[in-house]
Amino acid sequence: MKTSQKGIDLIKHFEGCRLKAYKCPAGIWTIGCGHTGNVNPDDVITMERAEELLKHDLARFEKAVKRLINVPLSQNQFDALVSFTFNLGEGSLERSTLRRKLNVGNYNAVPVELNRWVYAGKQKLAGLVRRRKAEGHLFKTGELNFFLDS
């Protein structure tokens, strides 16, 4: 399974796309559409390179979701989990209560568990609250347009 355009739109909406390196709210150097690997403060890239990095990153996080989740997922559920993992890293998914609950078939717990992941450091961030809400809604209903319009 690969991330659908809906999932890519979700990630792009919340990550944004910057062609010059910046520190994200968690203090990590970032560039493009949320790429964090080997980013230096003076880095500048093209939009084409940002898309390449996004595809590369998506493949990594898709692989992580497939490896860590052992219950069947719909496309929307997969997309929501890839977005979550893209944002927080595969280690967060691997260690999460979300994963443990989902892997025993408790699909209804996922939106609730997503909403626990809204802090950068010890600070609750409005952007993460919106993102987790959108991921939870996508996971549960398959709908996303409302969140991308706001």
C-alpha positions, 0 to 999 in steps of 0.5 A, spaced: 500 500 500 502 507 498 499 513 501 494 516 496 493 523 494 489 524 500 494 522 505 499 526 501 495 532 501 494 532 508 501 531 510 503 537 505 497 541 508 500 541 515 507 540 514 507 546 509 513 547 504 519 551 505 525 551 500 530 554 505 532 550 512 528 552 518 527 550 525 520 546 526 517 548 533 520 542 536 527 545 534 529 540 529 532 543 522 527 542 517 526 543 509 521 542 504 515 538 506 517 536 513 524 533 511 529 533 517 534 528 515 541 531 514 538 538 514 543 544 515 541 551 517 544 554 510 540 549 506 536 551 500 533 547 495 528 547 489 521 545 489 523 539 485 528 537 490 522 538 495 518 533 492 523 528 491 525 528 498 517 527 500 517 521 496 523 518 499 520 520 506 513 517 504 516 510 502 520 510 509 514 511 513 509 507 509 514 501 510 514 503 518 507 503 518 506 496 514 512 493 519 509 495 525 501 495 524 499 487 523 491 488 522 488 490 516 487 497 514 483 501 509 487 506 505 484 512 509 487 509 515 493 507 512 494 514 510 492 517 517 497 513 520 503 515 515 501 522 516 502 521 524 508 517 523 511 522 518 510 527 523 513 524 529 517 518 527 517 511 526 519 510 534 513 514 536 509 509 533 512 503 535 512 505 542 505 508 542 499 505 546 495 507 539 499 501 536 498 496 541 491 498 541 490 498 534 494 491 533 489 488 538 483 490 533 481 496 537 480 501 531 476 505 535 481 507 540 486 510 534 482 517 534 483 518 541 490 516 542 492 520 536 489 526 540 494 525 545 500 527 541 499 534 541 505 537 544 512 539 542 517 539 548 512 540 554 508 545 550 501 544 547 501 546 539 494 548 536 497 546 529 498 539 532 491 539 535 488 540 528 493 535 525 491 530 530 484 531 529 484 531 521 488 524 522 483 521 527 477 524 522 480 521 516 482 514 520 475 514 522 471 517 516 475 517 510 473 524 510 478 530 510 476 536 506 473 540 512 480 540 515 484 542 509 479 548 507 480 551 514 
